[in-house]
Amino acid sequence: MAPLPDFEALRKTDWTPFDAPSLVGKSLRFVSGDPQGKRFRLRYFRDGKNDLVALAWFGEETEGPPGHAHGGSMAAVLDEVLGLAAWAAGHPIVVGNLNIHFRKLLPLESVAQVDTEVVSVKGRKVLVRGRLTDGKEGLYAEADCLCIRIL
Ligand SMILES: CCCCCCCC(=O)SCCNC(=O)CCNC(=O)[C@H](O)C(C)(C)COP(=O)(O)OP(=O)(O)OC[C@H]1O[C@@H](n2cnc3c(N)ncnc32)[C@H](O)[C@@H]1OP(=O)(O)O
């Protein structure tokens, strides 16, 4: 059996737990829908700057390259977390464009950190930038997410 994800090892002291999925109701089943499952397990927080941050465990069922996460699984996590970063900043949106650079293979059954920043708001367009890392220097992927207000 896989070891349980050690979220506490990566959690920073100035992070406050935050139930980001509840901002959009109960619909986010693809990534956050099975918190005890073998695919994704996520925890959301607000960091010291009030930006949304997530810890994401990539389980064995996210496998793409042997022993490592599928790019689509990283994209799914970035899609949800960066979209919710816009919601958490007060913008009800859907994602219109998600542009990802994959930088380094992400080992299965490890916990990665997603940092987010809302970099601009122009009319209905909210640009959110995100980084998927090992919590230190290791950068797995970085993304720009163009979100479009729907309300
Ligand atoms: C419930 C939310 C959960 C959020 C967390 C999870 C994130 C998700 O997975 S969301 C699901 C994935 N996303 C989707 O399925 C979205 C599907 N697309 C749509 O619904 C529509 O195309 C939508 C809403 C994005 C835009 O349509 P519409 O409302 O007609 O906007 P539209 O008038 O065409 O464009 C508004 C502005 O955005 C720009 N824009 C819209 N789409 C894009 C795009 N893909 N790329 C670049 N710019 C775009 C337009 O150029 C326009 O800019 P400007 O105001 O400067 O002229």
The ligand as an ORCA input file, in Angstrom:
! r2SCAN-3c Opt
* xyz 0 1
  C     -17.308     26.488    -12.106
  C     -15.860     26.955    -12.344
  C     -14.762     26.067    -11.829
  C     -13.389     26.692    -11.996
  C     -12.210     25.790    -11.686
  C     -11.989     24.714    -12.747
  C     -11.431     25.309    -14.015
  C     -12.036     24.629    -15.221
  O     -11.699     23.493    -15.516
  S     -13.202     25.473    -16.111
  C     -13.549     24.286    -17.419
  C     -12.680     24.512    -18.600
  N     -13.127     25.705    -19.300
  C     -14.154     25.660    -20.171
  O     -14.729     24.621    -20.446
  C     -14.529     27.004    -20.759
  C     -15.228     26.836    -22.095
  N     -15.317     28.143    -22.767
  C     -16.315     28.997    -22.490
  O     -17.232     28.719    -21.709
  C     -16.282     30.325    -23.208
  O     -15.473     30.217    -24.355
  C     -15.732     31.468    -22.308
  C     -16.698     31.701    -21.120
  C     -14.326     31.134    -21.776
  C     -15.603     32.744    -23.125
  O     -16.778     32.907    -23.850
  P     -17.605     34.283    -23.816
  O     -18.238     34.454    -22.506
  O     -18.491     34.287    -25.018
  O     -16.475     35.376    -23.897
  P     -16.011     36.252    -25.151
  O     -16.975     37.413    -25.239
  O     -15.789     35.419    -26.352
  O     -14.589     36.765    -24.645
  C     -14.451     37.685    -23.563
  C     -13.015     38.157    -23.598
  O     -12.164     37.037    -23.269
  C     -11.274     36.734    -24.351
  N     -11.205     35.276    -24.478
  C     -12.205     34.388    -24.354
  N     -11.735     33.137    -24.512
  C     -10.421     33.250    -24.731
  C      -9.381     32.287    -24.971
  N      -9.622     30.989    -24.990
  N      -8.123     32.756    -25.160
  C      -7.857     34.074    -25.131
  N      -8.803     35.028    -24.896
  C     -10.069     34.606    -24.718
  C     -11.917     37.385    -25.583
  O     -10.943     37.700    -26.553
  C     -12.553     38.620    -24.969
  O     -11.564     39.587    -24.773
  P     -11.873     41.179    -24.933
  O     -12.877     41.500    -23.850
  O     -10.551     41.834    -24.731
  O     -12.435     41.347    -26.299
*
